[in-house]
Amino acid sequence: MVPPAPATTVPTTAARTPASLLAGGLWSLFGPPAPFWLGGVLGLLAAVGLGIVL
């Protein structure tokens, strides 16, 4: 039997709220692709940073 998934916790909600507001602001100012471009760029930067550390 699989245990139920935990309920949303306060830290998770606290992290999602600013991210949602930022994405909404980018969407409003620059259009629907903007949050996705930001996510892609941040992902590439994270990969480069990981490559430097390793």
N, CA, C, O and CB atoms as a CASP TS submission, in Angstrom:
PFRMAT TS
TARGET T0000
AUTHOR 0000-0000-0000
METHOD Language model
MODEL 1
PARENT N/A
ATOM      1  N   MET     1       0.843  -1.180   0.000  1.00  0.00           N
ATOM      2  CA  MET     1       0.000   0.000   0.000  1.00  0.00           C
ATOM      3  C   MET     1       0.893   1.250   0.000  1.00  0.00           C
ATOM      4  O   MET     1       1.859   1.330   0.758  1.00  0.00           O
ATOM      5  CB  MET     1      -0.961  -0.006   1.228  1.00  0.00           C
ATOM      6  N   VAL     2       0.564   2.203  -0.840  1.00  0.00           N
ATOM      7  CA  VAL     2       1.353   3.428  -0.986  1.00  0.00           C
ATOM      8  C   VAL     2       0.822   4.484  -0.023  1.00  0.00           C
ATOM      9  O   VAL     2      -0.383   4.729   0.017  1.00  0.00           O
ATOM     10  CB  VAL     2       1.311   3.950  -2.454  1.00  0.00           C
ATOM     11  N   PRO     3       1.711   5.118   0.761  1.00  0.00           N
ATOM     12  CA  PRO     3       1.231   6.166   1.672  1.00  0.00           C
ATOM     13  C   PRO     3       0.787   7.394   0.886  1.00  0.00           C
ATOM     14  O   PRO     3       1.278   7.636  -0.216  1.00  0.00           O
ATOM     15  CB  PRO     3       2.330   6.554   2.686  1.00  0.00           C
ATOM     16  N   PRO     4      -0.133   8.166   1.441  1.00  0.00           N
ATOM     17  CA  PRO     4      -0.601   9.362   0.727  1.00  0.00           C
ATOM     18  C   PRO     4       0.498  10.415   0.641  1.00  0.00           C
ATOM     19  O   PRO     4       1.391  10.474   1.486  1.00  0.00           O
ATOM     20  CB  PRO     4      -1.839   9.953   1.420  1.00  0.00           C
ATOM     21  N   ALA     5       0.417  11.227  -0.377  1.00  0.00           N
ATOM     22  CA  ALA     5       1.387  12.310  -0.555  1.00  0.00           C
ATOM     23  C   ALA     5       1.186  13.349   0.542  1.00  0.00           C
ATOM     24  O   ALA     5       0.054  13.592   0.961  1.00  0.00           O
ATOM     25  CB  ALA     5       1.248  12.961  -1.963  1.00  0.00           C
ATOM     26  N   PRO     6       2.274  13.967   1.013  1.00  0.00           N
ATOM     27  CA  PRO     6       2.125  14.985   2.061  1.00  0.00           C
ATOM     28  C   PRO     6       1.401  16.217   1.528  1.00  0.00           C
ATOM     29  O   PRO     6       1.461  16.529   0.338  1.00  0.00           O
ATOM     30  CB  PRO     6       3.501  15.386   2.623  1.00  0.00           C
ATOM     31  N   ALA     7       0.729  16.896   2.422  1.00  0.00           N
ATOM     32  CA  ALA     7       0.025  18.119   2.048  1.00  0.00           C
ATOM     33  C   ALA     7       1.039  19.216   1.773  1.00  0.00           C
ATOM     34  O   ALA     7       2.194  19.118   2.187  1.00  0.00           O
ATOM     35  CB  ALA     7      -0.966  18.554   3.156  1.00  0.00           C
ATOM     36  N   THR     8       0.612  20.249   1.084  1.00  0.00           N
ATOM     37  CA  THR     8       1.489  21.379   0.803  1.00  0.00           C
ATOM     38  C   THR     8       1.916  22.018   2.112  1.00  0.00           C
ATOM     39  O   THR     8       1.090  22.273   2.988  1.00  0.00           O
ATOM     40  CB  THR     8       0.790  22.414  -0.109  1.00  0.00           C
ATOM     41  N   THR     9       3.192  22.273   2.238  1.00  0.00           N
ATOM     42  CA  THR     9       3.716  22.850   3.467  1.00  0.00           C
ATOM     43  C   THR     9       3.932  24.346   3.298  1.00  0.00           C
ATOM     44  O   THR     9       3.938  24.860   2.180  1.00  0.00           O
ATOM     45  CB  THR     9       5.025  22.163   3.873  1.00  0.00           C
ATOM     46  N   VAL    10       4.105  25.023   4.394  1.00  0.00           N
ATOM     47  CA  VAL    10       4.291  26.474   4.363  1.00  0.00           C
ATOM     48  C   VAL    10       5.541  26.870   3.585  1.00  0.00           C
ATOM     49  O   VAL    10       5.464  27.804   2.787  1.00  0.00           O
ATOM     50  CB  VAL    10       4.371  27.021   5.781  1.00  0.00           C
ATOM     51  N   PRO    11       6.704  26.209   3.771  1.00  0.00           N
ATOM     52  CA  PRO    11       7.873  26.624   2.979  1.00  0.00           C
ATOM     53  C   PRO    11       7.658  26.496   1.474  1.00  0.00           C
ATOM     54  O   PRO    11       8.123  27.334   0.702  1.00  0.00           O
ATOM     55  CB  PRO    11       9.076  25.804   3.379  1.00  0.00           C
ATOM     56  N   THR    12       6.953  25.449   1.061  1.00  0.00           N
ATOM     57  CA  THR    12       6.690  25.282  -0.365  1.00  0.00           C
ATOM     58  C   THR    12       5.814  26.414  -0.878  1.00  0.00           C
ATOM     59  O   THR    12       6.072  26.970  -1.946  1.00  0.00           O
ATOM     60  CB  THR    12       6.023  23.926  -0.638  1.00  0.00           C
ATOM     61  N   THR    13       4.792  26.750  -0.127  1.00  0.00           N
ATOM     62  CA  THR    13       3.900  27.834  -0.528  1.00  0.00           C
ATOM     63  C   THR    13       4.648  29.165  -0.526  1.00  0.00           C
ATOM     64  O   THR    13       4.439  30.003  -1.403  1.00  0.00           O
ATOM     65  CB  THR    13       2.677  27.904   0.408  1.00  0.00           C
ATOM     66  N   ALA    14       5.515  29.351   0.459  1.00  0.00           N
ATOM     67  CA  ALA    14       6.275  30.600   0.535  1.00  0.00           C
ATOM     68  C   ALA    14       7.218  30.742  -0.651  1.00  0.00           C
ATOM     69  O   ALA    14       7.500  31.863  -1.074  1.00  0.00           O
ATOM     70  CB  ALA    14       7.067  30.666   1.845  1.00  0.00           C
ATOM     71  N   ALA    15       7.707  29.651  -1.192  1.00  0.00           N
ATOM     72  CA  ALA    15       8.594  29.715  -2.353  1.00  0.00           C
ATOM     73  C   ALA    15       7.817  29.901  -3.642  1.00  0.00           C
ATOM     74  O   ALA    15       8.278  30.573  -4.564  1.00  0.00           O
ATOM     75  CB  ALA    15       9.440  28.460  -2.441  1.00  0.00           C
ATOM     76  N   ARG    16       6.631  29.301  -3.702  1.00  0.00           N
ATOM     77  CA  ARG    16       5.868  29.388  -4.951  1.00  0.00           C
ATOM     78  C   ARG    16       5.229  30.745  -5.174  1.00  0.00           C
ATOM     79  O   ARG    16       5.074  31.166  -6.320  1.00  0.00           O
ATOM     80  CB  ARG    16       4.803  28.337  -4.969  1.00  0.00           C
ATOM     81  N   THR    17       4.853  31.443  -4.110  1.00  0.00           N
ATOM     82  CA  THR    17       4.145  32.710  -4.257  1.00  0.00           C
ATOM     83  C   THR    17       4.994  33.772  -4.956  1.00  0.00           C
ATOM     84  O   THR    17       4.523  34.359  -5.930  1.00  0.00           O
ATOM     85  CB  THR    17       3.709  33.217  -2.899  1.00  0.00           C
ATOM     86  N   PRO    18       6.230  34.049  -4.505  1.00  0.00           N
ATOM     87  CA  PRO    18       7.023  35.051  -5.228  1.00  0.00           C
ATOM     88  C   PRO    18       7.338  34.631  -6.662  1.00  0.00           C
ATOM     89  O   PRO    18       7.362  35.468  -7.564  1.00  0.00           O
ATOM     90  CB  PRO    18       8.318  35.318  -4.486  1.00  0.00           C
ATOM     91  N   ALA    19       7.577  33.340  -6.873  1.00  0.00           N
ATOM     92  CA  ALA    19       7.861  32.865  -8.228  1.00  0.00           C
ATOM     93  C   ALA    19       6.648  33.087  -9.130  1.00  0.00           C
ATOM     94  O   ALA    19       6.794  33.472 -10.290  1.00  0.00           O
ATOM     95  CB  ALA    19       8.252  31.367  -8.211  1.00  0.00           C
ATOM     96  N   SER    20       5.475  32.849  -8.606  1.00  0.00           N
ATOM     97  CA  SER    20       4.258  33.053  -9.382  1.00  0.00           C
ATOM     98  C   SER    20       4.053  34.537  -9.693  1.00  0.00           C
ATOM     99  O   SER    20       3.657  34.894 -10.803  1.00  0.00           O
ATOM    100  CB  SER    20       3.043  32.495  -8.628  1.00  0.00           C
ATOM    101  N   LEU    21       4.323  35.394  -8.714  1.00  0.00           N
ATOM    102  CA  LEU    21       4.185  36.833  -8.951  1.00  0.00           C
ATOM    103  C   LEU    21       5.192  37.316  -9.987  1.00  0.00           C
ATOM    104  O   LEU    21       4.855  38.124 -10.853  1.00  0.00           O
ATOM    105  CB  LEU    21       4.364  37.611  -7.641  1.00  0.00           C
ATOM    106  N   LEU    22       6.426  36.826  -9.903  1.00  0.00           N
ATOM    107  CA  LEU    22       7.441  37.198 -10.880  1.00  0.00           C
ATOM    108  C   LEU    22       7.051  36.735 -12.282  1.00  0.00           C
ATOM    109  O   LEU    22       7.156  37.493 -13.246  1.00  0.00           O
ATOM    110  CB  LEU    22       8.797  36.608 -10.488  1.00  0.00           C
ATOM    111  N   ALA    23       6.607  35.501 -12.386  1.00  0.00           N
ATOM    112  CA  ALA    23       6.194  34.978 -13.693  1.00  0.00           C
ATOM    113  C   ALA    23       5.001  35.758 -14.241  1.00  0.00           C
ATOM    114  O   ALA    23       4.942  36.049 -15.436  1.00  0.00           O
ATOM    115  CB  ALA    23       5.844  33.481 -13.588  1.00  0.00           C
ATOM    116  N   GLY    24       4.064  36.091 -13.381  1.00  0.00           N
ATOM    117  CA  GLY    24       2.912  36.882 -13.820  1.00  0.00           C
ATOM    118  C   GLY    24       3.304  38.270 -14.302  1.00  0.00           C
ATOM    119  O   GLY    24       2.760  38.780 -15.281  1.00  0.00           O
ATOM    120  N   GLY    25       4.265  38.876 -13.593  1.00  0.00           N
ATOM    121  CA  GLY    25       4.742  40.193 -14.020  1.00  0.00           C
ATOM    122  C   GLY    25       5.456  40.136 -15.354  1.00  0.00           C
ATOM    123  O   GLY    25       5.248  40.991 -16.215  1.00  0.00           O
ATOM    124  N   LEU    26       6.303  39.125 -15.527  1.00  0.00           N
ATOM    125  CA  LEU    26       6.983  38.962 -16.818  1.00  0.00           C
ATOM    126  C   LEU    26       5.978  38.723 -17.937  1.00  0.00           C
ATOM    127  O   LEU    26       6.109  39.270 -19.032  1.00  0.00           O
ATOM    128  CB  LEU    26       7.987  37.799 -16.756  1.00  0.00           C
ATOM    129  N   TRP    27       4.976  37.901 -17.651  1.00  0.00           N
ATOM    130  CA  TRP    27       3.934  37.586 -18.630  1.00  0.00           C
ATOM    131  C   TRP    27       3.211  38.865 -19.043  1.00  0.00           C
ATOM    132  O   TRP    27       2.965  39.091 -20.228  1.00  0.00           O
ATOM    133  CB  TRP    27       2.929  36.554 -18.054  1.00  0.00           C
ATOM    134  N   SER    28       2.872  39.698 -18.062  1.00  0.00           N
ATOM    135  CA  SER    28       2.136  40.931 -18.353  1.00  0.00           C
ATOM    136  C   SER    28       2.986  41.948 -19.112  1.00  0.00           C
ATOM    137  O   SER    28       2.503  42.614 -20.028  1.00  0.00           O
ATOM    138  CB  SER    28       1.632  41.551 -17.060  1.00  0.00           C
ATOM    139  N   LEU    29       4.265  42.061 -18.719  1.00  0.00           N
ATOM    140  CA  LEU    29       5.116  43.085 -19.339  1.00  0.00           C
ATOM    141  C   LEU    29       5.660  42.683 -20.702  1.00  0.00           C
ATOM    142  O   LEU    29       5.714  43.508 -21.614  1.00  0.00           O
ATOM    143  CB  LEU    29       6.263  43.406 -18.430  1.00  0.00           C
ATOM    144  N   PHE    30       6.068  41.415 -20.851  1.00  0.00           N
ATOM    145  CA  PHE    30       6.783  40.997 -22.054  1.00  0.00           C
ATOM    146  C   PHE    30       6.076  39.934 -22.878  1.00  0.00           C
ATOM    147  O   PHE    30       6.540  39.585 -23.964  1.00  0.00           O
ATOM    148  CB  PHE    30       8.118  40.496 -21.676  1.00  0.00           C
ATOM    149  N   GLY    31       4.967  39.416 -22.383  1.00  0.00           N
ATOM    150  CA  GLY    31       4.217  38.418 -23.135  1.00  0.00           C
ATOM    151  C   GLY    31       4.401  37.011 -22.585  1.00  0.00           C
ATOM    152  O   GLY    31       5.252  36.774 -21.728  1.00  0.00           O
ATOM    153  N   PRO    32       3.602  36.090 -23.081  1.00  0.00           N
ATOM    154  CA  PRO    32       3.607  34.722 -22.569  1.00  0.00           C
ATOM    155  C   PRO    32       4.948  33.989 -22.636  1.00  0.00           C
ATOM    156  O   PRO    32       5.215  33.193 -21.735  1.00  0.00           O
ATOM    157  CB  PRO    32       2.613  33.941 -23.309  1.00  0.00           C
ATOM    158  N   PRO    33       5.808  34.197 -23.634  1.00  0.00           N
ATOM    159  CA  PRO    33       7.064  33.432 -23.656  1.00  0.00           C
ATOM    160  C   PRO    33       8.084  33.854 -22.595  1.00  0.00           C
ATOM    161  O   PRO    33       8.993  33.084 -22.285  1.00  0.00           O
ATOM    162  CB  PRO    33       7.693  33.558 -25.007  1.00  0.00           C
ATOM    163  N   ALA    34       7.954  35.056 -22.036  1.00  0.00           N
ATOM    164  CA  ALA    34       8.985  35.599 -21.144  1.00  0.00           C
ATOM    165  C   ALA    34       9.313  34.709 -19.945  1.00  0.00           C
ATOM    166  O   ALA    34      10.494  34.468 -19.695  1.00  0.00           O
ATOM    167  CB  ALA    34       8.551  36.939 -20.646  1.00  0.00           C
ATOM    168  N   PRO    35       8.326  34.204 -19.186  1.00  0.00           N
ATOM    169  CA  PRO    35       8.693  33.356 -18.047  1.00  0.00           C
ATOM    170  C   PRO    35       9.420  32.077 -18.468  1.00  0.00           C
ATOM    171  O   PRO    35      10.277  31.580 -17.736  1.00  0.00           O
ATOM    172  CB  PRO    35       7.451  32.992 -17.258  1.00  0.00           C
ATOM    173  N   PHE    36       9.087  31.554 -19.623  1.00  0.00           N
ATOM    174  CA  PHE    36       9.731  30.332 -20.101  1.00  0.00           C
ATOM    175  C   PHE    36      11.168  30.613 -20.540  1.00  0.00           C
ATOM    176  O   PHE    36      12.059  29.796 -20.309  1.00  0.00           O
ATOM    177  CB  PHE    36       8.929  29.721 -21.263  1.00  0.00           C
ATOM    178  N   TRP    37      11.395  31.764 -21.169  1.00  0.00           N
ATOM    179  CA  TRP    37      12.759  32.145 -21.529  1.00  0.00           C
ATOM    180  C   TRP    37      13.603  32.330 -20.278  1.00  0.00           C
ATOM    181  O   TRP    37      14.750  31.888 -20.228  1.00  0.00           O
ATOM    182  CB  TRP    37      12.760  33.433 -22.368  1.00  0.00           C
ATOM    183  N   LEU    38      13.033  32.986 -19.265  1.00  0.00           N
ATOM    184  CA  LEU    38      13.768  33.177 -18.017  1.00  0.00           C
ATOM    185  C   LEU    38      14.116  31.827 -17.399  1.00  0.00           C
ATOM    186  O   LEU    38      15.242  31.629 -16.941  1.00  0.00           O
ATOM    187  CB  LEU    38      12.946  34.026 -17.026  1.00  0.00           C
ATOM    188  N   GLY    39      13.172  30.906 -17.381  1.00  0.00           N
ATOM    189  CA  GLY    39      13.446  29.574 -16.845  1.00  0.00           C
ATOM    190  C   GLY    39      14.537  28.855 -17.610  1.00  0.00           C
ATOM    191  O   GLY    39      15.384  28.189 -17.015  1.00  0.00           O
ATOM    192  N   GLY    40      14.521  28.987 -18.928  1.00  0.00           N
ATOM    193  CA  GLY    40      15.548  28.360 -19.747  1.00  0.00           C
ATOM    194  C   GLY    40      16.928  28.947 -19.500  1.00  0.00           C
ATOM    195  O   GLY    40      17.916  28.221 -19.389  1.00  0.00           O
ATOM    196  N   VAL    41      16.983  30.271 -19.414  1.00  0.00           N
ATOM    197  CA  VAL    41      18.267  30.936 -19.166  1.00  0.00           C
ATOM    198  C   VAL    41      18.797  30.561 -17.787  1.00  0.00           C
ATOM    199  O   VAL    41      19.987  30.281 -17.640  1.00  0.00           O
ATOM    200  CB  VAL    41      18.122  32.470 -19.285  1.00  0.00           C
ATOM    201  N   LEU    42      17.932  30.554 -16.778  1.00  0.00           N
ATOM    202  CA  LEU    42      18.379  30.180 -15.436  1.00  0.00           C
ATOM    203  C   LEU    42      18.811  28.720 -15.387  1.00  0.00           C
ATOM    204  O   LEU    42      19.745  28.380 -14.661  1.00  0.00           O
ATOM    205  CB  LEU    42      17.269  30.432 -14.415  1.00  0.00           C
ATOM    206  N   GLY    43      18.156  27.864 -16.137  1.00  0.00           N
ATOM    207  CA  GLY    43      18.572  26.466 -16.210  1.00  0.00           C
ATOM    208  C   GLY    43      19.945  26.318 -16.837  1.00  0.00           C
ATOM    209  O   GLY    43      20.767  25.537 -16.357  1.00  0.00           O
ATOM    210  N   LEU    44      20.205  27.065 -17.913  1.00  0.00           N
ATOM    211  CA  LEU    44      21.529  27.027 -18.539  1.00  0.00           C
ATOM    212  C   LEU    44      22.608  27.570 -17.606  1.00  0.00           C
ATOM    213  O   LEU    44      23.706  27.018 -17.533  1.00  0.00           O
ATOM    214  CB  LEU    44      21.520  27.825 -19.841  1.00  0.00           C
ATOM    215  N   LEU    45      22.295  28.648 -16.897  1.00  0.00           N
ATOM    216  CA  LEU    45      23.254  29.189 -15.944  1.00  0.00           C
ATOM    217  C   LEU    45      23.549  28.185 -14.827  1.00  0.00           C
ATOM    218  O   LEU    45      24.692  28.059 -14.387  1.00  0.00           O
ATOM    219  CB  LEU    45      22.729  30.498 -15.353  1.00  0.00           C
ATOM    220  N   ALA    46      22.520  27.477 -14.373  1.00  0.00           N
ATOM    221  CA  ALA    46      22.721  26.460 -13.341  1.00  0.00           C
ATOM    222  C   ALA    46      23.602  25.328 -13.865  1.00  0.00           C
ATOM    223  O   ALA    46      24.453  24.818 -13.137  1.00  0.00           O
ATOM    224  CB  ALA    46      21.367  25.904 -12.860  1.00  0.00           C
ATOM    225  N   ALA    47      23.403  24.934 -15.122  1.00  0.00           N
ATOM    226  CA  ALA    47      24.215  23.863 -15.705  1.00  0.00           C
ATOM    227  C   ALA    47      25.674  24.300 -15.841  1.00  0.00           C
ATOM    228  O   ALA    47      26.586  23.516 -15.576  1.00  0.00           O
ATOM    229  CB  ALA    47      23.654  23.450 -17.079  1.00  0.00           C
ATOM    230  N   VAL    48      25.893  25.553 -16.256  1.00  0.00           N
ATOM    231  CA  VAL    48      27.255  26.068 -16.363  1.00  0.00           C
ATOM    232  C   VAL    48      27.898  26.139 -14.982  1.00  0.00           C
ATOM    233  O   VAL    48      29.057  25.762 -14.812  1.00  0.00           O
ATOM    234  CB  VAL    48      27.263  27.459 -17.035  1.00  0.00           C
ATOM    235  N   GLY    49      27.150  26.618 -14.006  1.00  0.00           N
ATOM    236  CA  GLY    49      27.679  26.693 -12.637  1.00  0.00           C
ATOM    237  C   GLY    49      28.028  25.317 -12.093  1.00  0.00           C
ATOM    238  O   GLY    49      29.052  25.143 -11.431  1.00  0.00           O
ATOM    239  N   LEU    50      27.180  24.349 -12.372  1.00  0.00           N
ATOM    240  CA  LEU    50      27.455  22.986 -11.937  1.00  0.00           C
ATOM    241  C   LEU    50      28.703  22.442 -12.620  1.00  0.00           C
ATOM    242  O   LEU    50      29.514  21.756 -11.998  1.00  0.00           O
ATOM    243  CB  LEU    50      26.255  22.078 -12.225  1.00  0.00           C
ATOM    244  N   GLY    51      28.848  22.754 -13.897  1.00  0.00           N
ATOM    245  CA  GLY    51      30.043  22.320 -14.625  1.00  0.00           C
ATOM    246  C   GLY    51      31.313  22.944 -14.064  1.00  0.00           C
ATOM    247  O   GLY    51      32.364  22.303 -14.045  1.00  0.00           O
ATOM    248  N   ILE    52      31.221  24.183 -13.611  1.00  0.00           N
ATOM    249  CA  ILE    52      32.385  24.845 -13.025  1.00  0.00           C
ATOM    250  C   ILE    52      32.738  24.217 -11.674  1.00  0.00           C
ATOM    251  O   ILE    52      33.911  24.008 -11.365  1.00  0.00           O
ATOM    252  CB  ILE    52      32.120  26.355 -12.861  1.00  0.00           C
ATOM    253  N   VAL    53      31.720  23.921 -10.882  1.00  0.00           N
ATOM    254  CA  VAL    53      31.948  23.357  -9.548  1.00  0.00           C
ATOM    255  C   VAL    53      32.497  21.937  -9.634  1.00  0.00           C
ATOM    256  O   VAL    53      33.376  21.555  -8.862  1.00  0.00           O
ATOM    257  CB  VAL    53      30.649  23.367  -8.736  1.00  0.00           C
ATOM    258  N   LEU    54      31.983  21.176 -10.557  1.00  0.00           N
ATOM    259  CA  LEU    54      32.451  19.786 -10.683  1.00  0.00           C
ATOM    260  C   LEU    54      33.722  19.753 -11.487  1.00  0.00           C
ATOM    261  O   LEU    54      34.283  18.680 -11.711  1.00  0.00           O
ATOM    262  CB  LEU    54      31.382  18.888 -11.339  1.00  0.00           C
TER
END
